[in-house]
Structure formats: C-alpha cells, structure tokens
Amino acid sequence: METPVFEEIEPASDCDCAGCRHWRRVLPHSPAGRALAHPAAYRTLVVATAAASAGAVTVLGAGPAAALPAAAHAPQRPGVPAADEPGTPQGSRAPLHGATGRPAAPPADAAPAAVTRTEIIDRAKTWVAAKVPYNMTAYWSDGYRQDCSGFVSMAWKLPANEWTGSLATVADRITKEELEPGDILLFHNASDPQEGSHVVIFGGWTDGTHTAYTAYEQTPPHTRRLDTPYAYWNNSAKYLPYRYKGVTASTAGAERTPPPEAAGPASHGVAGYPGRAMFGPGADNPYVTRLGRQLVHKGFGTHYTKGPGPRWGEADRRGVQAFQRAQGWRGGAADGHPGPETWRRLFS
C-alpha cells in the first residue's frame, strides 16, 4: 500500500455566505496568512492505493465534520468582489468627534450647512482617495463615523453623524428621473436595521440608458467609487432616492458659460454649434466648458476629476464618446469629438 496523501481543503476566502463570513471572523489565521479551514470542509484524507491505477480512489473523512454538507456560496456579482458587499450593522445617530476623539456636540440650534453638489462630490472623493477603513464605531479625523451613513453625513456637511434611520429627516424624497450628483440612494431596513441597511451617494449616470450610475460609498474594506447597476447590487427595489434639503446651486466661483443665444454662430445648420475646430487637443475656449457642463447635466460627466473647464482634455473626449455610444453609434461615429449631430442631441 502506498503512503497516504493528505490534502487540506480550505473554503474560498472571498466567499460571502453567512457561514464563511462568520468563520473568517472567529477562526485564527495560519502562519502563512491563510484562514484555517472551514469546519464544514475540515480535512479530506485521500488514500491512493495500488487500485488507483485501475481508477479506484478511496476518500475518508477525518472526524464527524466530514459528513457535513459543503456551505452554499453566494453568487458573485459582476464587477464587485464578493467580500466587499455591505452586510454590516449601522451606527446610531451620534455627535461629531473632536481631535481628542471625544464627542463634540454642536449647539442645540445648529442647522445643517448649505452645500453645493460640487462640494458634496469633492468631499466624497477625499475619503475615496484616503481609502478610509470601514468601521461603525470609529471616527475619521474630520469627526465623522466611518460607516456608510457617517460618510453621507460628512459629504453633506451635517452637524452630526446621522444613521440610515435618520438621513431621510434632513432630505426630501425624489424620483429616479430627478437624481443628480450629490443625491443619495437609501435603504433603511426598519424591521431589522442591522440587516441590509445601506446608503450610497449618487455620482451621475454612466450612460444614457440610466441603468447604471457611479456610486460613492463607505463599505468594507474602505470607501470606494464604483459604477453600479441601478438601484444597487442587491435589494435593489428597496433603495430610494433622496435629496439633501440644504443642497444649493453651484454658482459661487463658477466660470461663466455663454448663454444659448451667445454660444456662437450656427454651423452645419445646428444652432449654437461653434464648429469642430473648437474641440480637440490644444483647444481652450468657453465652448469646451459649455460642452462639459452639458455632459455632466446629462449624466456623462463621470470622467471629470474636477469641474469642466475651458481647456480640452481626455475627460471631455471620454464623456463625449460615452454620450455618442449611448446613441448607438460605433467606430468613427463615436470618436469622442462633438460633431454637429452630437451637439444637437446633447443640447436638445
């Protein structure tokens, strides 16, 4: 009889089923950095005998756990790591925390600060860049709790850390068609707040079909920005759109955009279209700004890392190309440079 061969079977480290999440939390880790095997897949003793050459292999389970069925794994969602799904409790409403880590409650008459949509997205991006770790009991250096509702509270400049059960009190319910960057999609599970409740910041539509959008969210392991199917990866029907009551128009410091009647002479029979020469490498004029702002308005501004400006860049080209592809155009018709028909449809 040949020497038995021992093969240790370990569960997939990225499995998101309830059982695997539990065992990842409670089981110790091996010196090699790998989690120890799930009890449901404890060890398998494979005895390779001389009969194996004839196709016979005997499999013996070591211990009673071998008789347990394998854990059912949750399906992987496209573009989202299985272990990166929200499934954590939400912190309750709490004051901001000062530099000492102690609560710093605002005055009793403190009102939520006004904030523009640009500010909301810019503030959200600071946590994305810092990769703020998810933690429902810890507070970041700005005083906001490091969970999903604390993230929204930070982006909205709220005077306290709200939670999924209170965010709706500082916001108005809107429709899907009214969504604009800086609004939120909120799921509060009132019957069991610690199961499934989550909130994300809407960053703009990724295409003209409005079936996907850019989401800014605080979720394990850290803050992220990710193109997401509407309304969310799971429990989609339970995510409702809301708009912060203190959001204001972004006018302060904004570069003036020519009004429609002053947007230039008609070219190719299209009113306001200044001609293809105004767009492309080296272009620097108000029409590039006007184009970029219309792309943002239409939901195709996700490639901008800052507000559209007069200098043509790759973000402009990619935004135009996304809009062109949303029209069903391909090849040279979707080159990212606005021709008269692109302009007409974009501004219609």
N, C-alpha and C positions, 0 to 999 in steps of 0.2 A: 504493500500500500504506500503511495507517495505521500510526502509531507503535506498536511492540510494547509490551504491558503486562506488567510484571513483577509477579508475586505471590509473596511469600515464605511458604512453608508451614511452620509450626512444630508440633512434637509437643505433645500436651496436657500441660500442666505437672503435672497430677495423675495422670498415668498411672503405674501401679505395676508394669509389666512389668520384667523384669530388665534389658533393654536400656535403657529410658528412665531407670531408676534410675542405671545406670552413667554414661550421658551427662550426667545432671544433676550428677553429682559431678565429672566430669573436664573438661567443656566450660566455657569462660569465659562470663561474662554480658555481655549487651549494655548500652550506656549507659542504655537505657531501663529496665533492670532485668529484662528478659526473657531467658531462656536462649536461646542460639543454636540454630538448627535442628538436629534430629537428622540425622546423615549419611544415614539411610535415607529421609529426606524432605527432601533437600538444598535444591533450588530448582526451581521449575517456571516455565518460560517459556511464557506464554500469548500466542500471536500471534493478534491479532484482525484479520482481513483483511476486504476487502470482501465475501468469500464468507461471512463470519459472519452477515450479514443473511439469507443463504439457509440458515443452520443449520449451516455448516461451521466448526469451530474446530480449529486445529492445535495440538497440545501437544508441545513439545520439551523433553526433559530436559537440564539443564545438567550435564555431567560424567557419569562412569560410575556414580556413586551413584544416578542416577535410575532405573537398571534394577533396583535392589534392591527387594524387596517391602516393603511397609509393616510396621512392627513390630506384633505381635499384642498388643493391650491386655488387661490383666487385668480381669475383670468388677468393677464397682463393687458393694460390699456395702451394704445399706441402713443408713443412719444412720452410716456410717463413711467418712471421706474416704479415697480410695484411697491417698494418700501417707502416711497415718497408721497403716498396718499395721506390726506388728513384723516385722522381717526382718533383724535386726542380730545380730552376734556378742555373746556374753555374757562379761562379765569373769570372771576366775577368782577363787577364794577369796582374800581379802585382809584385812589388819587394818584397823581404823578409822583415819582420818586426823585428826590434831590441827589446831589453829588455824593452825599453821605450814605445813600441807599435807604434813607428814611422817607416815609410818606411826606409829601409836601402838598397838602390840600389847598386848593385855590380858595379865594374869598367866596363867601356864600353867594354873593351877587355876580360872580364871574359868568360871563356869557361866552359861548363859543366864538372864536375869532373868525372873521371873514377870510376866505382863502380862494384863490383863483384855481382854475383847472390845471394850468401850467404848474402852479406851486404844488398841487396835490401829486401830480406825476413825478415832479422833480424830487419831492420829499420821499416818495416811494422808492425811487431809484437809489437814494442814498443807502437804504437798508439792503437793496439788492447788491449794490457794489460792495458793501461791508460784509455780506453773507451773514447777517445777524442770526445766530442759532435760535431755533425754536425752543421756547421754554415758557410754560404758562405761569411760573412763579418767579421768574427773574425779570429784571428791568434793565433796558439798554441805557446808555449814557445820557440819552435825551429824556429819560424819565418814563418812557412808555414800556408797557409789558410786552414781552417778546412772544406773544401768540397772535393769532390772526386778527382778533378784534383790537388788540393793542396796536397792531400795525396800522389798521384803518384809523384808529384814534390819532396816531402820530401823523399820518398823511393829511388828515382833515384838520390838524392843529387843535384838537379838542382839549379842554382844560382838565380832563380826567380820562382815565382808562375805562372806556365803555366795554361792554361784552356783547355777544351776539343777541342777547335778550333785551338790550337797551339801545343799540345803534338805531333802531327804527324810530326812537323818540326824538332824535335830532335830524331826521331825514324824512323826505316825502316819497311815497310810493310812486313810481313811474312805470311806463311801458317799455318793452324791448325796443320799440322804434325810437323812443326818446333817449336811449342811452348815449352818453357822451363820456369822453375820458375824465376820470375822477369820480364817476358814479360807482356804485358797488352792486354786487350780486350776493344776497344774503340768504342763508339757510339757517334758521333757528328752530331746532327740534324741541318744541315746547314741552312735549310729553317726556322727553329724556334729554335735557340739554347737553349732557356729556357724551351723547352718541350721535355723531354725524354733523353737529352744528359747525358751520364754517362760513367765512366771508372772504371775498376777493375783490380787488379793485379793478374796474373795467378800464383798459388802456386803449381801446379802439378796435374796430373791426379789422380783421386781416384781409378780407376781400369783400366784394360787392354782394355776395350771397347772404351775408350776415349769419353764417352758420358757425363761424369761429371768431375768436377775439383774442387780444393779448391780455393776459391776466397777470396782475401783480399780487402776490400772496405770501403770507407767512405760514409755512408748513414745514414739517420735519424733512430734511435736517436743518434747513435755513431758508431765508427769504429768496424768492425766485421770480423770474419773469418768464412766462411760457405761453405760447399760442395754445388756446384751449377751446374745445368744442362748446357751443352754447347749449345749456347754461353752465354745465360743469360735467366732469368726467363721470360722476355718479350722483344719484338723487337729483338729476337734472331738473325735473319738474318742480322741485321744492325750492330752488334758488330764485329769489325775487329781486328785481331791480329797484334800487333806492337812490335818491339824490340828496346830498347834504344840504340842509337848509341855509347854511352860510356861504355856499359857493357863489362867487361873483364873476362878472365878465372880466376876461383878461385884457384890460386896457392900459393899465399903468406901465409905462415904459415900452409899450408896443410900438413897433415901427409902423408908420402909416402906410396902408396899402391903397393904391389908386382905386377910387370907386369905379363901378362898371362903366359909367359914361366916359371916364377918363382913362380907360385901360388901354387906349391905343386905337389906331385905325383898324377897320375890318380887313382881314386878309383871307383870301380864298372864300370870300363870301360869309365868313364867320365873324360876327360882331365881337370885338374885344380881343381877338386873337392877333398878337403882335408879329407873328411870323416865326418860323422855325429857328432863325438865326439868333433869337433871344434866349435860346436854351442850348445847353451843351457845355463842354469844358471851356473854362475861361469866362463864361457869361456871368455878369454881375449887374443886375438891374431889378427894379421893383416888380417886374412881371414874374421873376423866379419866386419872389416872396408870395405874390398873389397865388401862383400855382401851388406852392407848398401848403399854404393855409387852406386852400380848397381841398387838397388831398387829405389833410387832417380832418376837415369838416365831413368829408365823405367816408372816413374810416380807413384811409390808406396812408396814414402818417406814422405807422409803427416803426419805420426805419430811421426816424429822426431821433437823435440823442439830445437835441436841444431844438428850440423853436425854429421853424423855417426862416431862412434869411435870403438876402439878395444874391448871394454867391452860389452858383450851380454846383451841386455835389452829387456824390453817389447815392445819398439818401433820396434826393429828388428823382434821380433816374429810376431807382428801385420802386419808389412809390408810384411813379407814372406807369412803370411796367406792370405792377400788380393791378392797377386800375385797368390797363389795356387787356390783361389776361382775364379779368373779370367780365370783360365784354365778349369773351370767347375768341379773342384774337390770338394768333400764334406766329412764330417766326419773325420776319421783319416788321409785321404789323404790331408787334409787342416788343419794340426795341428800347422802350423807356424814354423816348423823346417825343414830346407832345406835338403832333401834327394838328391840322385844323379840326378833324373829326374827333380826336381825343379831347381837344379843348371844348368843342361844342357839347359833347356828352358830359364832360366833367363839370361844366358850368350851367348845364341845363337845369 
